[in-house]
Amino acid sequence: MLKVHDLHAYYGKSHVLHGVDFEVHPGEIVALLGRNGSGRSTTAKAIMGLVHAEGQIDWNGKSLLKRKSYEIAHMGLGYVPESRDIFPRLTVHQNLMLGEKSGKKASRWSYDDMYAMFPRLQERQNTEAGVMSGGEQQMLTLCRTLMGDPDLIIIDEPTEGLAPKIVELVGEYLKRLKDRGVSVLLIEQKLTIAMQISDRALVMGHGSIVFDGTPDQLRADAGVRKEWLEV
């Protein structure tokens, strides 16, 4: 499905990613873990065509390198950035409309699905998104991305700044995506939720993958956790 091999990425002259290698398979939740500055968000941006990258990024056998971000989105990849990027002056429902998939092929998601998963959004569907809480905006960003009917969704720090109850809700939401056949690349610092819902865990350090295995294998590897994850 998604294959990343020998990926290098740059911000100007700064060399941030150093030969990143990993894959995401159909119907799989993969957690991308690591400390701040390890290269996780840059990896997501490289996949989505938002930073200069070299190497190999293949999606269902087609290269994503040098494609525009909107082309990558049309190919079936969704991206939820850490910054959320809602449209603050538009209502909740208008934000969802902007994410809706165009074309004749029916989407696996509907407005009713979004409102069923997050009833708070239905209550506030006519409210300007900019006045909502951070947790509500995070729900909205996730749902707006889903309205584009991606086969893989890349989510950067979805639980950042959220209350514990909302964190649990987001975790349940991500498991529902898998049930609908959507693969997930989850960039997350909260190990508890990442380890609970993921099929596989990747750990990044200094711009490369330093561990690739199951959550149980990561729990058992105290050396990797101490060197690359624990503060």
Buried (B, 14 or more C-beta within 10 A) or exposed (E): BBBBEEBBBBEEEEEBBBEBBBBBEEBBBBBBBBBEEBBBBBBBBBBBBBBBBBBBBBBEEEEBBEBEBEEBBBBBBBBBBBEBEBBEEBBBBBBBEEBBBEEEEEBBBEBEBBBEBBEBBBEBBEBBBEEBBEBBBBBBBBBBBBBBBBBBBBBBBBBBEBEEEBBBBBBEBBEBBBEEEBBBBBBBBBBEBBBBBBBBBBBBBBBBBBBBBEBEEBEEBEEBBEEBBEE
